[in-house]
Amino acid sequence: MHLVRKFSRACFVIGSIACAAGVEAQSSSLVLPVPPGARVRVTAPSLVSPLIANYLEMRGDTVVLVEDRAGRGLWSIPYSDIRSLHLSIGQKKNHAPYMLRGAAIGGATGLAVGLAFAASFSPSDTGRKYNRVGTGVIVAGAGAVLGAVVGSRFSAENWSPITLPRRLSLVPLPNGAGIRVEF
């Protein structure tokens, strides 16, 4: 019985050393599937909003990013803090939602302006009046066309989610009674 206990302890120690060596080897060879210079969107608990930046490199287990907006800073985010990572795949080519929104706003504005114009002004010939509905429809059509043209100029960036490589880490419990394995 005593020999079995010693053997199980020895196996546990050897297994722990092998796992620790495996974890160390895994953490030193961590590579993100993102080319340097690529535009990425990162979410992490330490960030107030998603960070849009250019990926620079991995330094140990820290992701280094260069922000290309107003802040223009160098960001270092621990890999373990990253919740999601998205890679930019260019601008969205489907302008239909923006064109429809622009046409609706332009048409409604044009209808209101046309009705207000027909109600407020009268033609130079005193025997005639503006047709409110006809004027409203014509100006609404012009507003819808103008709104669709303006809406066609808007675009949005497309993002593709990146699957983050899983890491094995051994974390001691707060009371020191054991360890917890996290992925």
C-alpha positions in Angstrom: 0.0 0.0 0.0 2.8 2.4 0.9 4.6 1.6 -2.4 1.4 2.3 -4.4 1.1 5.7 -2.6 4.7 6.6 -3.5 4.2 5.5 -7.1 1.0 7.6 -7.5 2.8 10.7 -6.0 5.7 10.2 -8.4 3.3 9.9 -11.4 1.6 13.0 -10.2 4.8 15.0 -10.0 6.1 13.8 -13.4 2.7 14.5 -15.0 2.6 18.0 -13.5 6.1 18.8 -14.8 5.2 17.5 -18.2 2.0 19.6 -18.3 3.9 22.7 -17.1 6.5 22.1 -19.9 3.7 21.7 -22.4 2.0 24.9 -21.3 5.3 26.8 -21.4 6.0 25.5 -24.9 2.5 26.3 -26.0 2.6 29.9 -24.7 5.9 30.7 -26.3 4.7 29.5 -29.8 1.4 31.4 -29.7 0.7 32.9 -33.2 -2.4 34.8 -34.2 -3.8 33.9 -37.6 -3.6 37.6 -38.6 -1.0 39.1 -40.9 0.9 42.1 -39.5 -0.6 45.4 -40.6 -4.1 43.9 -40.9 -7.0 46.0 -39.7 -8.7 44.3 -36.7 -11.5 45.0 -34.2 -10.7 43.8 -30.6 -13.0 43.6 -27.7 -11.6 43.1 -24.2 -12.9 43.8 -20.6 -10.2 46.5 -20.2 -11.6 48.5 -23.2 -14.6 50.8 -23.0 -15.6 50.1 -26.6 -14.2 47.8 -29.3 -10.8 49.0 -30.5 -10.2 49.3 -34.2 -6.5 49.2 -35.0 -3.8 47.6 -37.1 -2.2 44.4 -35.8 1.5 44.8 -35.3 2.8 41.7 -33.6 2.7 39.3 -30.7 5.2 39.9 -27.9 5.1 36.9 -25.6 1.5 36.6 -24.7 0.6 40.3 -25.4 -1.0 41.5 -28.6 0.5 44.8 -29.9 -1.8 47.1 -31.9 -1.4 50.5 -33.5 -4.5 52.6 -33.4 -5.1 54.5 -36.7 -7.8 56.9 -35.5 -7.8 60.1 -33.3 -5.8 58.5 -30.4 -3.1 57.1 -32.7 -1.6 55.2 -29.8 0.3 51.9 -29.4 -1.9 49.4 -27.5 -0.6 46.3 -25.7 -3.4 43.9 -24.7 -2.8 40.6 -22.9 -3.9 37.7 -25.1 -5.9 36.3 -22.2 -8.0 39.5 -22.0 -9.2 39.3 -25.6 -12.8 38.3 -25.8 -13.2 38.6 -29.6 -11.1 39.4 -32.6 -12.5 40.4 -36.0 -10.5 41.0 -39.2 -11.6 43.6 -41.7 -12.5 42.2 -45.1 -13.2 45.6 -46.8 -16.1 47.9 -47.3 -19.7 46.6 -47.7 -20.8 46.8 -51.3 -24.5 46.5 -50.6 -25.8 50.0 -50.4 -29.5 49.1 -50.5 -30.3 49.7 -46.8 -28.7 53.1 -46.9 -30.4 54.0 -50.2 -33.8 53.0 -48.9 -33.3 54.9 -45.7 -32.2 58.0 -47.7 -35.1 57.7 -50.1 -37.6 57.4 -47.2 -36.2 60.4 -45.4 -35.9 62.4 -48.6 -39.4 61.4 -49.7 -41.0 62.3 -46.4 -39.1 65.6 -46.3 -40.1 66.4 -49.9 -43.7 65.6 -49.3 -43.8 67.9 -46.3 -42.0 70.7 -48.2 -44.3 70.3 -51.2 -47.5 70.4 -49.2 -46.2 73.4 -47.3 -45.3 75.2 -50.5 -48.6 74.5 -52.2 -50.5 75.7 -49.1 -48.4 78.9 -48.6 -47.8 80.2 -52.1 -50.1 80.9 -55.0 -49.2 81.1 -58.7 -49.0 84.4 -60.6 -52.3 83.6 -62.3 -54.9 84.5 -59.7 -57.5 82.2 -61.3 -55.4 79.1 -60.6 -54.2 77.3 -57.5 -51.4 74.8 -56.8 -52.6 71.3 -56.4 -51.4 70.3 -53.0 -51.3 66.6 -53.5 -49.7 66.8 -57.0 -47.1 69.3 -55.8 -46.4 67.2 -52.7 -46.0 64.0 -54.7 -43.6 65.7 -57.3 -41.4 67.2 -54.6 -41.5 63.9 -52.6 -40.3 62.0 -55.7 -37.4 64.5 -56.1 -36.6 64.2 -52.4 -36.6 60.4 -52.6 -34.2 60.5 -55.6 -31.9 62.9 -53.8 -32.0 60.8 -50.6 -31.2 57.6 -52.5 -28.2 59.3 -54.1 -27.0 60.5 -50.8 -27.6 57.1 -49.3 -25.6 55.4 -52.0 -22.5 57.2 -50.8 -22.5 55.5 -47.4 -20.8 52.3 -46.8 -19.9 50.0 -43.8 -16.9 47.9 -43.0 -17.3 44.1 -43.2 -15.8 42.1 -40.3 -14.9 38.4 -40.3 -14.5 36.8 -36.9 -11.2 35.2 -36.1 -11.1 32.0 -34.1 -8.6 32.5 -31.3 -6.2 29.7 -30.6 -7.1 28.0 -27.3 -4.6 28.0 -24.5 -4.2 25.8 -21.5 -3.4 27.5 -18.2 -3.1 26.1 -14.7 -4.4 28.6 -12.1 -4.0 28.1 -8.3 -7.2 28.3 -6.3 -7.5 31.3 -4.0 -7.4 29.1 -0.9 -4.3 27.2 -2.2 -6.0 23.8 -2.0 -5.5 22.9 -5.6 -5.3 24.1 -9.2 -8.0 24.8 -11.8 -7.5 24.1 -15.5 -8.8 26.9 -17.8 -9.1 26.9 -21.6 
